[in-house]
Amino acid sequence: MSTASLAKLAGVSVGAVLLALGAPYLYDLTPPQMSSFVSDFPVPDYAFSIPFLRNITRPPHSPGFACDVSHTYKTELVSIEPLIIYIHNLIKPTEIASLLETAEPRFAPSQVTKSGRQQHTQDRTSSSAGLPRDDPAVVCVLNRARNFLGTMMRDGWDEMGPPQLVRYTAGQRFNIHHDWFDTPRWANDDSDRKWNRIASFFAILQDNCTEGETYFPYAKPIAPPAPWGEPVWRGGVYEQNQQSEIKPLWREHEDGGLAFRPIAGNAIFWVNLHPNGTGDTRTNHAGLPLGEGLKTAMNIWPRRYYPS
């Protein structure tokens, strides 16, 4: 074979190898006006297998969400009647980021249930977003909340219920209300069961805001006022701008009751129903008007089921 023939054959071989290596990446180099056309064709996201180059592949995708089942949190007992527990660090920053990413396109003006119907009202001016029950971050947080409840929930009968994110911007609020229903709701599984919200978790996801406390007008601190003015436990403190400015996580409201500041990752838990299944009006609460900024929180409403 002549030298020219060998050179030509070598050039063709090199060209074939380069084409094989480059084909998977042609879509990345497609000009914008062609993207809608090229995307109709299946383009692999890995390099073609070549015997002597099998280990050359595209960079791996970033890992998906992974639940930290070893995550720990701390609790503080705030009120006995009604039962209110403050939970520090219930939701991790990575979980918050995943929940917000899932919920972002789902936000819509909030509604309330009146006379069994969902409707808009000026009592609630926030935005809300439902979350899919099978989302990995949702599953992770709901499992943690389920473990917190212990024997309050009966496996195979009660359930955690669908969670909801709620978002407040400047001036938005939710006037005094309660989470339980005056009349238990029918189950949506075609059974003859009814359910009500046995308890509530209200977990803060974003706290870049002023004011906007969660207010329980009928909640009372466990300890009575000190007879000689001794200081009482005020929960954890928050240092702002390294000035050691003490800001209690909750305070006694000037009109009575307790008001809780929004702190990302932390949650308030309370029991909605009396042992006989009727609603506890002492759990009435409000989302006080937000001053500036943005507050986003997660509602978790465990469901207690009853035979009809």
Secondary structure as GFF3:
##gff-version 3
##sequence-region A 1 308
A	DSSP	alpha_helix	3	22	.	.	.	ID=ss1
A	DSSP	three_ten_helix	23	25	.	.	.	ID=ss2
A	DSSP	three_ten_helix	27	29	.	.	.	ID=ss3
A	DSSP	three_ten_helix	32	34	.	.	.	ID=ss4
A	DSSP	alpha_helix	35	38	.	.	.	ID=ss5
A	DSSP	three_ten_helix	51	53	.	.	.	ID=ss6
A	DSSP	beta_strand	74	79	.	.	.	ID=ss7
A	DSSP	beta_strand	84	88	.	.	.	ID=ss8
A	DSSP	alpha_helix	93	103	.	.	.	ID=ss9
A	DSSP	three_ten_helix	104	106	.	.	.	ID=ss10
A	DSSP	beta_strand	108	109	.	.	.	ID=ss11
A	DSSP	beta_strand	112	114	.	.	.	ID=ss12
A	DSSP	beta_strand	117	119	.	.	.	ID=ss13
A	DSSP	beta_strand	127	130	.	.	.	ID=ss14
A	DSSP	alpha_helix	136	149	.	.	.	ID=ss15
A	DSSP	three_ten_helix	150	152	.	.	.	ID=ss16
A	DSSP	beta_strand	164	169	.	.	.	ID=ss17
A	DSSP	beta_strand	174	177	.	.	.	ID=ss18
A	DSSP	beta_strand	185	186	.	.	.	ID=ss19
A	DSSP	beta_strand	193	197	.	.	.	ID=ss20
A	DSSP	beta_strand	199	206	.	.	.	ID=ss21
A	DSSP	beta_strand	209	211	.	.	.	ID=ss22
A	DSSP	beta_strand	214	216	.	.	.	ID=ss23
A	DSSP	beta_strand	250	252	.	.	.	ID=ss24
A	DSSP	beta_strand	258	260	.	.	.	ID=ss25
A	DSSP	beta_strand	267	271	.	.	.	ID=ss26
A	DSSP	three_ten_helix	281	283	.	.	.	ID=ss27
A	DSSP	beta_strand	285	287	.	.	.	ID=ss28
A	DSSP	beta_strand	290	300	.	.	.	ID=ss29
A	DSSP	beta_strand	303	307	.	.	.	ID=ss30
###
